[in-house]
Amino acid sequence: MAAAPTDDSASDDSVGGQLRRLRREHRDLDDEIARLHGDRVGEELAIKRMKKRKLQLKDAIARLESSLIPDEPA
């Protein structure tokens, strides 16, 4: 009998794993945007791109969280 994987690769395929990955990326982008705000010279476009990606991640997180909530019968 094969042993279960000990890394997080199997759990990253689940909705919970996807949520963790998206939240981590969202948090990392937030940190990077804050850092770039201090280095304003020539970084405006990079900041705009990261903010757009953050919004996409926020939407993806909300959709996944919504999918975890069971539908109530009418």
C-alpha positions, -999 to 999 in steps of 0.1 A, spaced: 0 0 0 14 34 -10 19 60 17 0 93 14 21 123 2 37 142 31 39 175 13 11 200 7 7 191 -30 -23 170 -25 -41 195 -3 -33 223 -27 -57 207 -52 -86 211 -27 -107 242 -24 -90 249 10 -56 245 -6 -65 269 -34 -78 294 -9 -45 292 11 -25 297 -21 -46 327 -33 -46 343 1 -8 339 3 -4 355 -31 -28 383 -22 -8 390 10 25 389 -9 12 414 -34 0 437 -7 35 436 9 52 443 -25 28 472 -33 36 487 1 73 484 -6 70 499 -41 51 529 -28 83 539 -10 102 536 -44 78 558 -64 103 564 -93 92 545 -123 70 520 -104 36 533 -111 28 508 -138 40 479 -117 18 490 -88 -12 493 -110 -7 458 -124 -3 444 -89 -34 461 -76 -53 447 -106 -40 412 -98 -49 417 -61 -85 425 -71 -86 393 -93 -73 373 -64 -99 388 -40 -127 379 -65 -113 343 -68 -111 340 -30 -147 352 -26 -159 327 -53 -142 298 -36 -154 307 -2 -189 310 -16 -186 275 -31 -179 261 4 -212 274 18 -239 248 11 -271 259 -7 -301 261 15 -332 243 2 -361 266 -8 
